[in-house]
């Protein structure tokens, strides 16, 4: 795992700070789910992310922030 950076979730409103990491060379593994969980893993190439953000397919600020960090740092050198 590599640290990407961090950001405030809602500056001026709360003190929650989020840290973003990128993980590579992962292996598929299955854990028991909680009864109320519905998690789906979707593999996406980094090149697809900007279009997914523009189209609204990815729309939460936390994901957009972390993914943009990953895109930028991937161009710089991860």
ChimeraX attribute file (.defattr): number of C-alpha atoms within 10 A of each C-alpha:
attribute: neighborCount
match mode: 1-to-1
recipient: residues
	/A:1	9
	/A:2	11
	/A:3	12
	/A:4	17
	/A:5	14
	/A:6	14
	/A:7	14
	/A:8	14
	/A:9	15
	/A:10	10
	/A:11	10
	/A:12	7
	/A:13	8
	/A:14	9
	/A:15	10
	/A:16	10
	/A:17	11
	/A:18	13
	/A:19	12
	/A:20	17
	/A:21	14
	/A:22	14
	/A:23	8
	/A:24	7
	/A:25	5
	/A:26	7
	/A:27	6
	/A:28	5
	/A:29	5
	/A:30	6
	/A:31	5
	/A:32	6
	/A:33	9
	/A:34	7
	/A:35	6
	/A:36	6
	/A:37	8
	/A:38	7
	/A:39	7
	/A:40	6
	/A:41	6
	/A:42	5
	/A:43	6
	/A:44	9
	/A:45	6
	/A:46	12
	/A:47	9
	/A:48	9
	/A:49	17
	/A:50	14
	/A:51	11
	/A:52	14
	/A:53	16
	/A:54	10
	/A:55	10
	/A:56	9
	/A:57	10
	/A:58	15
	/A:59	12
	/A:60	10
	/A:61	10
	/A:62	14
	/A:63	13
	/A:64	16
	/A:65	16
	/A:66	20
	/A:67	21
	/A:68	16
	/A:69	17
	/A:70	22
	/A:71	16
	/A:72	13
	/A:73	12
	/A:74	11
	/A:75	8
	/A:76	8
	/A:77	8
	/A:78	12
